[in-house]
Amino acid sequence: MTNRRARREADMASRRDGRVISREELHELAWSVSAKRAGLLLGVSGKIFARICSALEIPRPPLGHWGKREPRPPPPALPPPSAGVKDGWKPGDPTEHGNHSRWVPQPQGPLTFADFQDSRRLHELVKPAAKALRRAEPGPDGYYLKPGIRRGLVDMACSKDGLEKCLRFTSDLFKRLESPENGHWVAIAPATRGFVRTRIDTAEVGAGRRKGVFPPWSPLRPTFVSVFGVPIGLAVVETSRPTRMRYVGGGRYVADSGRAEDHVPPTWVETRNVPTGLLKLVAYSPYYDVPWQRQWMETPGKLFSLSLDAIVRGLVAGAHELFLELEKAGIRSG
C-alpha cells in the first residue's frame, strides 16, 4: 500500500465524525479500493457505498475491475452533477443518499397522451401510482381502487372518481415540500430503514367512534418526508362517510331516496361507507412503538391545494414534536 493510499484511507476513516466528503474525494476512493473496503472506511457496507455513488452520479469500476492485474484502466472523469444532486455526503446526512431507493417501474406499452401530461405536471414519485391506479379496479368495498402492484407506489387511496384530484394534490404537496424554500426530501422508504406504516382508515376527521373503511391495499413501503432529518410518514386518502344506500340488483347500490317502490325487488337498504370526494392527509411516526400522528382534511368548497403552505408549516412543527418523542424512546432520527 502506497503512502498516498494510506493517507487517503486514514483521512476517510477520520471523517466518521460527520464532516462532508466531496464527490471528488468519493470518486477517487471508488477507483482506489473495492466498494467493500471503501464502505469499511466510511462506516457503511459496500452495498451502501455503491448506492451513495449512484445517488451522487459517481462512476464506479465495472464488475471484475479489481481482479485484473495492474496496470488497470484509468478511471473516467467525474461528470458534473445533475440539477438537485448534492456535492458531497456525510454520515447521518438528512437526505441519506445511500439509503434511499427510488425504484420506478418502467412504463408498459406505448406512451399515451395521459403519460405525456403526467410527465409535465406530476412529481416523479407520483407517476408510477398514476399509471397503476388508472388501470386498477375497485376492491371488495366496491369503491376504493386496488392496484395490481404494491412495490414502488406512493401511499394514496381513493375512488375512481377521486383519482385525478388525489394525484394532483399529492404531486403538488411533494413539490412544495421539496421546493428550494423548504428543502425537505420525499421518498419511498427502503427496506434497510425498517419503517412501519400505521393503520389508516378513511374516516373523516372528527368522526368520533364512526370509523371509515380501511383501503383495500397499502404500499409495500411507507412514503415519508425527511424534515430536518426527522422522517415523517405520509398517506393521502379520500375520506368516506356512512350513507344509507339501497341495493338495486346486479351488485349496484344507489343513495336511498326512501321510495322502495321505485326499484324492482329484491331490494334493501344498508349503511355503507361511501367516498366523499374530499381528501385527508395523515402524517405519522414511521417508528414502531413511537405513537405520533397529525391529520389535515379538505373542507367542502375549498381546494386542498390552497392549504399547502399551512400543511408544510404543520409538518415542520410536527417534526419538532416527533424528534422529542424519539429522544424519549432513545431512537436517533435521520
Secondary structure, DSSP 8 states (H G I E B T S, - for coil): --HHHHHHHHHHHHGGGS--EEHHHHHHHHTTS-HHHHHHHHTS-HHHHHHHHHHTT-----TTGGGS-SS-----------TT--SEE-TT-TT-TTT---------SS--HHHHHHHHHS-TTTHHHHHHHHH-EE-TTSSBEE-S--TT--SEE-BTTTHHHHHHHHHHHHHHHTSTTT--EEEE--GGG---------B-TT-TT------S---SS-EEEEETTEEEEEEEEEEEEEEEEEEEETTEEEE--S-GGGS-SS-EEEEEEEEEEEEEEEEE--STT---EEEEE--TTS-GGGGHHHHHHHHHHHHHHHHHHHHHTT----
